[in-house]
């Protein structure tokens, strides 16, 4: 039986904007509408709010020797970090390293650089979907200049050993370490000590679509992708969308301030779902094996087609993903799950349930009930 | 494993202060209390020649970091407090030294409590012997030890420590009185302010604004600079003096090359009047000999002649590179270099006088009624109180 209310369990794709964040966006749009680069006092007030937003972001992340560059989201932040660094530091080396399970905005950007003449090493992950620390050390060459590893995988929720990788990279002053933290910030704790650049998107933490940041160590030199008026310390020209930037800072504050309690709540939801999946080993294989990240539960259907089940759930007002929304239109299997267990059939039939603090236990109960009834009804 | 439970605060030059020492320590105690008010679990004890911060299981790093900004502290040691029993002392010392990295050590004992039955030498031998017997990898080196294990036996307890960091030095803020500090927003004046505060002098700041020639953004810049200096003084009064009319009158009545000299003389007159009004016995500034035309010795002579109040220039003999180094250290540099004009950089003459003549200056000043303008400016000062408390920004 379809429920009336939408049950939204696709928060890793994008999350619903927080009312408070939206209120800030509206108020700022109406009150601080001047260009932050203008020298009149309205412009200066806008600029002040912009700078305060930057400060707040760094403070929330306990970073001090860093710059915040506001971008349109994580795809742009990743592009700026990777292309910007590779182009600006080509004289130091030509080799880039990443992992097989990165988000397309990292993987495809690096592949583009490979077409342009850079050498790219894509490292495999283990059966848990994590990169092994020693595979990083053995991939490093004399001409390596950049390593990009995501902190939390967007399909499986697997957490990579960022701290340990950072400690290795720190020994090579020539190499910059970029981390895609889109599924991490406000959700799970990943130490940032040895990270040189990190990307965050607003819309995954109940902020607004179109907002995001690249944070980089001050000493890191980038070549801008957008040229123009020299905004954002000459790294991202274009009039700063103050309302988006400031509301991003607010979304980040809310997410980090409530991280602990949200984690606890979401863990109870994930545990319920995982127990259900474990109780039905004939139907499901659990792909997300990371017990430290309850936000994403990824599983494969043993006998059924994922797209059919996702469609059936959708008809019952329950929103989950079959593939990461970022590439569902292209390939028809999960390269992330395939990279983990090398089973094409399972990779074809993955379902990702991604939670938010707004979800309730009743919603997850409904999901499991509906799953059971759908699996019973549809053809194998 | 055994944890350090106190921070021992040692006073520096206070020990030379004779009868005033008590007052100095009292001030330092209050400054420390104020600096640590955001830490919930700490206890602060005042003893005759140390102050002890009880950590009560809070992490020591942020406390230590905060205390390093408090002037009047010579050194800070992370200490373990234990009972005055030689057996307990030697066991604790052993446990603490095992946490340290190094191959050689030295034990240094100070016996403040003369009623303690063992003398320093005996305690040293007992503790060092115990360590040698129980950690075979450690050897004694009395000249260049990797680990210096200090033990102080005092009236109330024994203290054991291996880690000591230097404090900010100087005197406790406030014991040196108050200065009227001239703050432009450039690199030098915040550094000079810091040096004054480090010497125990609290500051009030005077700034000259010439709207519309100077921009509103400058005031934000000053607020941000003073917020950084709030680390050393938690409440700073900023006086913003409207300077436009005076500046325009100067340009109407004196040749361009003399304008800076006259301007600086007016600024000192204003600072002097405000210093008197605010009970500051001195004026201070970030001037450095020869850095710009108004800072040659001849210029200083002509400019300074308008006041009898002592003008302290902590940076007088400091090189620019050194000033920049300090400003980076205290965190004002990045704010100082924000591009805004101040009174001294607008209408910069092509060839300012580096050797102004007193008689000429006085001649130009006779041409307009600057006293009325000064009075008017003094009556229209805008005051801002800068504190570390962030105004809560609802929008963020």
HADDOCK unambig.tbl for C-alpha pairs under 7 A between the chains (distance, minus, plus):
assign (segid A and resid 24 and name CA) (segid B and resid 395 and name CA) 5.16 0.50 0.50
assign (segid A and resid 41 and name CA) (segid B and resid 216 and name CA) 6.33 0.50 0.50
assign (segid A and resid 44 and name CA) (segid B and resid 217 and name CA) 6.12 0.50 0.50
assign (segid A and resid 53 and name CA) (segid B and resid 396 and name CA) 6.93 0.50 0.50
assign (segid A and resid 246 and name CA) (segid B and resid 396 and name CA) 6.14 0.50 0.50
assign (segid A and resid 247 and name CA) (segid B and resid 396 and name CA) 6.58 0.50 0.50
assign (segid A and resid 249 and name CA) (segid B and resid 396 and name CA) 6.15 0.50 0.50
assign (segid A and resid 250 and name CA) (segid B and resid 396 and name CA) 4.54 0.50 0.50
